[in-house]
Amino acid sequence: MSENVFDVLKERGLIAQCTHEEEIRELLGKEKVTFYIGFDPTADSLHVGHFLQMVVMRHMQLHGHRPIALVGGGTGHVGDPSGRTDMRQMMTEEVINHNCECFKKQLSRVVDFSDGKALMVNNADWLLKLNYIEFLRDIGACFSVNKMLTAECFKQRLEKGLSFLEFNYMLMQSYDFLMLSREYGCKLELGGDDQWSNILGGLELCRKKDGKQVYGMTFTLLTNSEGNKMGKTQSGAVWLDPEKTSPYDFYQYWVNVQDADVIKCLKLLTFIPMDEIREMEKWEGAELNKAKRILAYEVTKLVHGEAEAEKAKATAEAVFGGGGVSEDMPTTVIPEAVGMGVLDMLVRTGLVKSKGEARRIVQQNGLSINDEKYTDVNGTVTEDMLTDNGIIIKKGKKIYHRVVTQ
C-alpha cells in the first residue's frame, strides 16, 4: 500500500475527529484493517447523508482495508437519539428486516462484497438474544451515568425528555463494537461526527472488557455553506432508491447545488483526483456550472450506474438546451388531465405538496406551461395544452416535468 488512505481522507476533507490520530495513520499504513460503519434501518432506502459513509468505505477498501457494513436489525428496535429532537417511530421486525435487505442492495453498488472483501453483518444476531440481567451486570456496569449525560447526543434531548429506551442506545452500539472486535478482529469504528460519543463508549468498553486498544474516527457531516444538512429538498430526502428519487431528479439535485458547495462536494463525494479538483477551484461563473455537471454525473454514476448517469445527463441537456423536451424527462400519466384544474395537475405530478403551494407558485410567476408563463390560479387544462410531447411544465427556472394522457 504505497499511499496511506488516512492522508487521502484527510486531504479530501472527510475526517472530522480521531481518537488517536498518529496511531490510526500508522495502523492504516502498515496492515489490512477491518473497520465498521453502522446503518440503522429507519427507512427502506439509504439517502445522500449515508452516501458519504459509503464513499469512505470505498476509499478504505481501495487501499486494501476490509469494511463491515453493520445493519441495525437490533438497534433499529430502539432508535438512535443522536442529532434528533424527537423520539424515533417504533418499527416491526418485518419492516426492519425488509429495510436491511434494501440497504444491502444499495451498499453493493459502491462497496465490493465479493469473496469476503467486505462483510454485511446484522446486530440482531447478538442484540435480540441478550438476557437483560446479564447485560446489565456484564455491560451496564462499565458505564458511568454521569459521564453519559455529558455526551452531546443526550444533552440535546434532556431538555425535551429522553426515554430510558434511548438512553440504552449508547450501550448497545458500544456492545456492537465489542462483538465485532471479538468475532472479526475489527479495530476501527467510523461514523458521522454526530456518532462521536457512541464511538468513545465502544472504545472504552473494548478496553475494560478485553483489554484491547481499538480506535474511532468520524467524518464530516454533509452540510452546505450555511451549515444545513444536504440531501433535503422541498419534497423530502434525496434517496438512493431510484423508485423514491429518480436518477434524473438525483442528477438534477447535484446540478443545482450552490456555487459555494460544488468544490467541497467534489472532494467529499467523488473519486476525481485532487489535482483535477484543485484546477476546478480556480473556475468561476459559467465554468462552475460545468463543475456541477461533472459532480452530478460522477455521483449519479456511483449510485445508479453509468447507463443511468448518461441518460440523466442527456435528458438534462435536451431539456435545458432543447426547449424543454426529452423522452426521458420525469413524466406523469394523467388520462383525465383535460378539464382538471391546473393546480390539481401540479399536485398530481408531485411537483408540489398542496394546492396552496401550487397557488403561490402561480401567483409568484413561477410556472410555465409549454414555455409560456401561466398566471391563472383558477385555470383548467385545455385540449390546446396537449402538444405532441404532452404538457411541458416548468416550475421555477430549473425543474421540468411532463404530463401525458396515455
Secondary structure as UniProt FT lines:
FT   HELIX           5..11
FT   TURN            12..13
FT   STRAND          15..18
FT   HELIX           21..30
FT   STRAND          34..39
FT   HELIX           48..62
FT   TURN            63..64
FT   STRAND          66..71
FT   TURN            73..74
FT   HELIX           75..77
FT   TURN            82..83
FT   HELIX           93..110
FT   HELIX           114..116
FT   STRAND          119..122
FT   HELIX           124..127
FT   TURN            128..129
FT   HELIX           132..138
FT   HELIX           140..142
FT   HELIX           145..149
FT   HELIX           152..158
FT   TURN            159..160
FT   HELIX           164..167
FT   HELIX           169..184
FT   STRAND          188..192
FT   HELIX           193..195
FT   HELIX           196..210
FT   STRAND          215..219
FT   TURN            225..226
FT   STRAND          232..233
FT   TURN            234..235
FT   STRAND          236..237
FT   TURN            242..244
FT   HELIX           247..255
FT   HELIX           259..261
FT   HELIX           262..269
FT   HELIX           274..280
FT   TURN            281..282
FT   HELIX           286..304
FT   HELIX           306..321
FT   TURN            322..323
FT   TURN            327..328
FT   STRAND          331..333
FT   TURN            335..336
FT   TURN            338..339
FT   HELIX           342..349
FT   HELIX           355..363
FT   TURN            364..365
FT   STRAND          367..369
FT   TURN            370..371
FT   STRAND          372..373
FT   TURN            377..378
FT   HELIX           383..385
FT   TURN            388..389
FT   STRAND          390..395
FT   TURN            396..398
FT   STRAND          399..404
//
